[in-house]
Structures are given as C-alpha cells and as structure tokens.
Amino acid sequence: RVALARAIVRRPEAFLMDEPLSNLDAKLRIQTRTELIELQRRLETTVVYVTHDQVEAMTMGQRIAIMKDGVLQQVAPPLEVYARPANLFVAGFIGTPPMNTLHGTPRVEDDTMVIETSTGRIPLPPHHRAAVEAAGSTEVVVGVRPEQIELSDDGPLPARVSVVEALGYEVHLICRLVDGQPVTVRLPRDHPIPAEGSNVTLATAIDHLHLFDAQTGARIGS
C-alpha cells in the first residue's frame, strides 16, 4: 500500500501496475481493490493493470486483454468477454466456476441440427446450425455456463450428483455425466437441492450455448 501511495503522489500520466495486490491476504485484497477502483475514478488516470486474478480483471477493468503464451487472445469490455469468449481458452479462463464444455459431432435429424456427445444429444437453434455449416466444423465443443444449466425431468444429459457446495448465497452442484466428465451447475439457494449421490438429468438453455471448433478452439458464430 505504501508503494502504491508513492506512485500515486507523483501524479503520473499513466499507472503501470503488475499484480500489486498479490501479496495481500484475502480480506485486505478485497478492501484495497475497492479503494483502487474509487481512486482511479477520482484521478481519471489511465491504469494498465496486470493480474492473474480474473475477479480483479472483471471488476476493475473497463477493457480487459487476455493473453496466453505472449499471444493476445481477446480485447473487450469484461461482460462482452464473459458473454462471447473468442475461443476455448478465454471461455475456460474467465468465469467462476468455469464454463462447462462437451465435445461432440454435429448431426442433422428431422431438419434439426443436434450435437451428438458421448452422454446425450444437445439440440441447436437455427442460428447455431447456420454458423456450424458456414464454419464447416465436423467436430465441435459445446460450452455452457453453470448458471445456464437446469435440472429437468426430461433433460438430455443424465448425471449423478457428486458434490454439493453450499456457498450461502448460491449452491454449486458438481455432477458426473455417464462418461465420468464433471459438470458444474449453479443454483440459487432457494432452489430444491438434490442429495449427493442422487441421479438427475440436466438440460441446457439452448439460447445461451457457446460453440467452438474442436480443432482450432475458435468461436463459431458471433
């Protein structure tokens, strides 16, 4: 905090901060993060902030840049990165819990495209079908955020509840599909919670599916 203060009193044209909060304990980190956000707004000075903590990136940045192995993956406002990740790396890196992913093959059945996975078939809306056909992808990865998965009696993905994580304000279900792959489901705390070891079926909100090419990892569609 003293080092930050010494930099601030100089009134520079820009701040370059390299993980300034990494050595603070969790409670002090949250407090200092809030102070930095308020300070930046008051000073109206550009801050280039490097962090491995996605919470810091999402809450502090007006625009965030995600890098991997020195290569820029995506630059956009935080919510745009969350809602439309440019590739599989960004999709898995941004979001807590991270995005669930399932590998599958596109098939057309009765004029409807489905993604056939090892655990079930996921139907696609028309705009996703058009994007897959335009990309020419023969193998895809379906991504879905934990909050976009529902417990449904007629869901296409059978699973077993492995772990129930009660966080107070919400509950995370760690489920295992029939092939053993884990899937995280985020539920509000007032939702009926199945017991550990119970069998459930999962359904995805098809309007919130993300599709990626299995070979390149690039996003399919807008």
C-alpha positions in Angstrom: 0.0 0.0 0.0 2.9 2.3 0.7 4.4 1.5 -2.7 1.0 2.4 -4.3 0.8 5.6 -2.4 4.4 6.6 -3.5 3.4 6.1 -7.1 0.1 8.0 -6.8 1.6 11.1 -5.2 3.8 11.6 -8.3 0.6 12.3 -10.4 1.9 10.4 -13.5 0.1 10.3 -16.8 -0.5 6.6 -16.5 0.0 3.9 -13.9 1.6 0.5 -14.8 0.6 -2.0 -12.1 2.0 -5.5 -12.1 -0.1 -7.7 -9.7 0.0 -5.0 -6.9 -2.4 -7.0 -4.6 -0.8 -10.4 -4.9 0.9 -10.3 -1.5 -2.1 -9.2 0.5 -4.4 -11.5 2.4 -7.9 -12.2 1.0 -9.8 -9.6 3.1 -7.3 -6.8 2.6 -7.1 -7.6 -1.1 -10.9 -7.0 -1.5 -10.7 -3.8 0.5 -7.7 -2.5 -1.5 -9.3 -3.5 -4.8 -12.3 -1.3 -4.0 -10.1 1.6 -2.9 -8.2 1.3 -6.2 -11.4 1.4 -8.3 -12.6 4.5 -6.4 -9.2 6.1 -6.7 -8.9 5.6 -10.4 -12.3 7.2 -11.0 -11.3 10.1 -8.9 -7.9 10.7 -10.5 -9.2 9.9 -14.0 -5.8 8.5 -14.9 -5.2 5.5 -17.2 -4.2 2.4 -15.4 -2.6 -0.6 -17.1 -3.1 -3.4 -14.6 -1.6 -6.9 -15.0 -3.2 -9.7 -13.0 -3.8 -13.5 -13.0 -6.9 -13.0 -10.8 -9.9 -12.9 -13.1 -12.1 -11.3 -10.4 -9.7 -8.3 -10.3 -9.8 -8.1 -14.1 -13.6 -8.4 -14.3 -14.3 -5.9 -11.6 -11.6 -3.3 -12.1 -11.2 -3.1 -15.9 -13.2 -1.1 -18.4 -11.5 -3.2 -21.1 -9.6 -6.4 -20.5 -7.0 -8.1 -22.6 -6.5 -11.9 -22.2 -3.0 -13.2 -23.1 -1.7 -16.8 -23.5 1.9 -17.6 -24.2 2.5 -14.0 -25.2 -0.3 -14.0 -27.8 -3.3 -11.7 -27.4 -6.5 -13.8 -27.3 -9.2 -11.2 -26.9 -9.7 -7.5 -26.0 -13.2 -6.3 -25.0 -15.2 -5.0 -22.1 -15.5 -7.5 -19.2 -19.1 -8.5 -19.8 -18.6 -9.0 -23.5 -15.6 -11.3 -22.8 -17.9 -13.3 -20.4 -20.8 -13.4 -22.8 -18.9 -14.0 -26.1 -15.5 -15.5 -25.4 -13.3 -15.6 -28.6 -12.0 -19.1 -28.1 -11.9 -22.1 -25.7 -9.0 -20.7 -23.7 -10.9 -17.5 -22.9 -14.1 -19.4 -22.2 -12.4 -21.6 -19.6 -10.3 -18.8 -18.1 -13.0 -16.2 -17.5 -15.8 -17.2 -15.2 -16.0 -18.8 -11.7 -16.9 -21.7 -11.8 -15.5 -22.0 -15.3 -17.6 -22.8 -18.4 -18.6 -26.4 -18.9 -17.5 -28.0 -22.2 -18.6 -31.1 -24.1 -17.1 -32.5 -27.2 -19.5 -33.6 -29.9 -20.3 -34.1 -33.5 -23.0 -32.1 -35.4 -25.8 -34.2 -36.9 -28.9 -33.2 -38.8 -32.0 -35.0 -37.8 -35.5 -34.2 -39.0 -34.3 -30.8 -40.3 -32.8 -30.0 -36.9 -29.1 -30.0 -36.0 -28.1 -31.7 -32.8 -24.6 -32.1 -31.2 -24.1 -35.8 -30.5 -21.9 -36.3 -27.4 -20.9 -39.4 -25.6 -23.6 -38.6 -23.0 -26.5 -37.4 -25.0 -27.7 -35.1 -27.8 -28.0 -31.4 -27.5 -30.3 -29.6 -30.0 -29.2 -26.4 -31.6 -31.3 -23.4 -32.5 -31.3 -22.4 -36.2 -28.7 -19.6 -36.0 -26.2 -22.0 -34.4 -26.9 -24.5 -37.2 -26.2 -21.9 -39.8 -22.9 -20.9 -38.1 -21.7 -24.5 -37.8 -22.5 -25.1 -41.5 -20.8 -21.9 -42.5 -17.7 -22.8 -40.5 -17.6 -26.3 -41.9 -16.8 -27.8 -38.5 -17.0 -31.6 -38.2 -16.2 -31.7 -34.5 -17.3 -29.0 -32.1 -17.1 -28.2 -28.4 -20.3 -27.0 -26.8 -19.8 -24.6 -23.9 -22.4 -23.6 -21.3 -22.1 -21.5 -18.2 -23.0 -23.2 -14.9 -25.9 -20.8 -14.4 -27.4 -21.8 -17.8 -27.8 -25.5 -16.8 -31.1 -26.6 -15.3 -32.3 -29.7 -13.5 -35.0 -31.1 -15.7 -37.0 -34.4 -15.6 -36.8 -34.7 -19.4 -33.3 -33.3 -19.8 -31.0 -34.9 -22.4 -28.0 -35.4 -20.2 -28.2 -38.0 -17.3 -25.8 -37.4 -14.5 -25.1 -38.2 -10.8 -24.6 -35.5 -8.2 -21.1 -36.0 -6.9 -20.6 -33.0 -4.6 -22.9 -30.3 -3.2 -21.1 -27.0 -2.5 -23.4 -24.7 -0.4 -22.0 -21.2 -0.5 -24.8 -19.5 1.3 -25.9 -17.2 -1.5 -25.9 -20.0 -4.0 -25.2 -23.7 -4.4 -22.9 -25.4 -6.8 -23.6 -29.0 -7.9 -20.7 -31.0 -9.2 -22.3 -33.7 -11.3 -20.7 -36.6 -13.2 -22.0 -37.5 -16.6 -22.3 -41.2 -17.6 -18.8 -41.0 -19.0 -17.4 -39.5 -15.8 -16.9 -36.0 -17.1 -17.7 -33.4 -14.4 -20.3 -30.7 -15.0 -20.9 -27.8 -12.6 -24.5 -26.5 -12.1 -25.1 -23.2 -10.3 -28.4 -22.9 -8.5 -29.9 -20.2 -6.3 -30.0 -21.0 -2.6 -33.8 -21.3 -2.5 -33.9 -24.0 -5.3 -34.6 -27.6 -4.2 -31.2 -29.2 -3.8 -30.7 -32.9 -4.7 -28.7 -35.1 -2.4 -25.2 -36.2 -3.1 -25.2 -39.5 -4.9 -28.7 -38.9 -6.4 -29.4 -39.2 -10.2 -30.5 -36.2 -12.1 -31.0 -35.1 -15.7 -29.5 -31.9 -17.0 -30.9 -29.5 -19.6 -29.1 -26.6 -21.2 -30.6 -23.2 -22.2 -30.1 -23.5 -25.9 -30.1 -19.7 -26.4 -27.1 -19.5 -24.2 -24.9 -22.2 -25.8 -21.4 -21.4 -27.0 -19.9 -23.3 -29.9 -16.2 -23.7 -30.6 -14.3 -25.6 -33.3 -12.7 -28.6 -31.7 -9.6 -28.3 -33.9 -8.8 -24.6 -33.7 -10.6 -23.7 -30.5 -12.1 -20.6 -32.2 -15.6 -19.5 -31.5 -18.2 -20.5 -34.1 -20.7 -17.7 -34.9 -21.0 -14.2 -33.4 
